Amino acid sequence: MLEVLLPVLLVASASGCGRPVYSSNARVVNGEDAIPYSWPWQISLQYEKDGEFRHTCGGSLIAPNWVMTAAHCISKSRTYQVVLGEYDMSEAEGTEQRIPVNTGDIFVHPRWLSICAACGNDIALMKLSRSAELSDRVQLACLPPANEILPNEYPCYISGWGRLYTNGPLPSKLQQAVLPVVDQEHCNQKDWWGGVIRSEMVCAGGDIRAGCNGDSGGPLNCQATDGRWEVHGIASFVSSLGCNALKKPTVFTRVSAFEGWIQQVRGLHCKAPESWSGGSKHDLSP
């Protein structure tokens, strides 16, 4: 892992990140409607088809002009935009910011393999064509300290516009669900993921609590001891048995394992690899 640390480019480490204006101590669980704008760093990644843009993945705003998402969400044949300040996709709420992303400003991790989601490195960064306007409804995500690993059953939340259940409908309103962390020891048990889970991944949820298609790239939000919310995971894949398979927690890219790469990309503005492409059989895209 490359460790290029540029103090002037720290990813949303200022005290202003991770503290939503619209929040509640009574967050709902199991895929209920989120409180409007309570995850203000949540973005909708959309691609153009037949003259209109369609939701494909989630993501997190980590700086005014940088978004973090999953590598498997990206295809070089598509044109993308990022939508911030979104809550109900069925309505024009007046808070949305639609910002195009240039193809040359998409950076997929060089060790990502589109044919092998379980091989890890499912992370991508997108530099926006203009900076987002921060407000009470559009804010920056905090990232966790480098290499931090949360303990078993640590309470976190997934958020996104993914399907409500396997092969189910896509919701119009942003959803959230509580997903407790499942540590490596439990997640890699023979009758769970059976050794598939790598150290650069984090498992969370399982059974009735899970991510689903359309949640890909979105955040696993976990609250730190100082009250700030940090994005510890990027939704990556679920079991081929379905989104809510018993003993098959949702698998996320562990953000704290990629701090050095994130800093390097943002600092050097390196070009996207020629070979990147998107998709895998059981990822969380729609």
N, C-alpha and C positions, 0 to 999 in steps of 0.2 A: 504494500500500500504506500503510495507516494505521500509524503508528509510535507507539503508546501504550505506554510502558514503565513498568510499575509494579513497583518493586523488591520489594515484599512479595508479588508474585504471579508471580515468575519461575517458568517451567515446569520443574520438576524439575531445577533447576540446582545443587542441593546435591550435595556429594560422595558422598552415599549412593545416588545413582541409577546405573543402568547397570552394576552390578557383581553379577552373579548369584552366589549361594552354590553352586549346582549347575552346574558348568561343566567343560569339558574342552578341552585344546588340540587334541584330535584330533576336531574336529567333522566329522560325516559330510556327504556331498553328495548331490545329485540326488534329493531327496525321501525320504530315509530318516527313520526315527523320530528325533525330537530326544531329547536327554538330558532326562529328566523334570525340569521346573521350571527348565531352563537359560535360558528366556526368560520370566522371572517377571512382566514387564509385559504379556505377550500376553494378550488377552482374547478370549472368544467372545461376539459379539453375536448375540442370539437374539430371535426374534419369536414371538408367541403365535398358535397356530392350532389350532382344535378342542380347546381346553383344555390344550394342552401347548406348551412352548417348543422351537423348532427353530433350529439354527445357521444363520446366513445370511452372516456376515462376521466378520472379525477386527478388531482394534483394539489400541491401546496405552494403558496407564494412565500418564498424564503428571502426575497429582497424585492425592492420596488420593480426591478426589471428581470427577475429570475424566478422560474417555476421549476419545481422538482416533481417528477412523475416516474412511472415505470418504463423501462426500456421496451417491454413488449407492447406498449401502447403506440409505438412509433413505427411508421412505414414511410420510406423516402418517396413513395409514389403519391403521398397525400399532402394536401394543403391544410394547415392547422390555424386555429385561432384559440385563444384562451379567454374565457369569460369569468370575470370576477364580480363580486357583489350579487351573485345569483342565489336565489332561494327556490322560487316556484317557476319551473320552466314553462308552465302553461300560461304565464302572464308576463307582460312587460311591466316590471315593477319600477322602472326608472332609476334603479341603482346599479344596473349592469354596466360593466365596462368590457367591451369586446376589443381585444388587442391581437392583431395578426402576429404570427411567428414566421420569420424567414427560414427557409430550409437550411441555410448555412449556419443558423444559430441554434441548431438542435444537436446536443452532444450526448450520445449513447455510450455507456461504459464500454471500453474496448474489449473486455472479456465476456461481454454478454453474448450468449448463443441463442438465437431465436428458436432453434429446434430442441432446446433443453432448458426449460424454466427452472428445473430442479438443480441446474448447475450454478445458479446464483447470479450475482452482479446485475440484477434486474432494476436498474436505476438509470435515469436520464435527466438532463438539465436542458431547459429551454430559455434562451434569452429573448425577452419580449422586444418587439419593434419600437415600443415606447414604454416609459415607466408607468406603473399603475398609480392612480391617485388614491392615496391612503385616506381613510375616513373611519367612522365608527362601524362601517359595514365591510370595509376592505382593509385588512391588517396583515402584518407579517407573522409567519410561523416562527417559533423558536425551535432550534435543533438541539438535541441533547449533547452533553459533553462527549468527546471522542471516546469510543470503546466502552461506553456505559452499557451495562446489561441489567435489565430489570428482573426482579425476583419472580418466582412462580406466584400466580394469582394476583399480580399487581393490576389494579383496575385501569383499563384504557378504553377508549371509544373509537370505533370506526365511523366514518361519515362518508356519505356519497349518494349518488343517484342510481346505484346498481339495482338489479332485479330484486323484487321482494322475496323471492324464493326460486329454487331451481326451475328454469323455463317459465318463470312468472313474468308479470308485467313490470315495466320500468315506471317508477314513481315520478310525479311531476315535482314534488317537494323534496328537499334535501332530507335524507334519513340519517339516523344515528342508532348505534347499538353498543351496549357495553360488552367489551371483549377482554376478559382477564387474560393476562399473559400466561402461556404454558411454557415452562422452561425446557431446555434441551433434553434433560434427563427424561422427562415425561413424554415430550413430543416425539422422541426417537425410539420409544418403546416398540417392540415387535408388532403389537396389534394397533399401534397408532400410525406414525409415519415411517416406522421401521428403518431408521438410519438415513433417511433422505435429507433431513434437515441439517444444513451446514451452519457453522458458527456465525456466518454473516447474515443469517436469517433470524426472524423471531416469529414464534407461533402465538396465536391468540384466539380465544373463543373455542368453538367446537359445538357439535350437536345443533341446538336450535339457534345458537348465536354465531353468525358467520358473515363474511363478505360474500358477494355474488357478482355475476357478470355486470359490468358497468362501474364497479367500485375500483377496478384496477387503477393503480397509480395514486390513489387517494391516501389520506393520512391515517395512521394509528396514533390517536391523540392521547397523551398520558400526562397527568398533572404532576409537576415537580413539587418538592417540599416548600418552595417559596411561593407557590400558588400559580405559577406560570404553566401554561400548557405547552408541551414539547411534542414534536412529531418524531416518534421513535421508529415508525415503520412506514413502508410504502407497499400498499396492497399488491401482491404478486400472483399467487395461485391458490386454488382449492383442489379438492380431490375430484377425480373423474367420476366418483360416485354421486357427486352433487355438492351444492353449496353448504348443506347442513348435515353432512355425513358424520355419524358418531365416531368419536376419537380421531377425527381428521380436522384439526383446527385450521383456520385461515393462516396462510403463510405470507409473511411480509419480508421485504428487504430491510435489514437492520441498518438504520440510517447512521448510527454511531460508528459503524465499521467503515464508512465511506467519507468521513470528514475530510481526509487529506485529498481525495480525488475531487470532491466538491470545491475545495479551495483552489486546487490547481486549475480546474476548468474555468472557474470564474476569474482567476487571476491572469491566466494566459490566453483566454479566449481561443483555445485550440479548435481546430476544424473537426467536424464530425467525421468519424471513420467512414470510408467508402463502402464498407461491407454491411452496414447496419440495415436491418429490416425488422418488421414487427410480427408479433403473434406467436402463440403456442396453443396446443390443443386445449389445455385446461386452465388458461389464464382467466382473468376476471374481466375481460373486455365483453361488450354486449354480444 
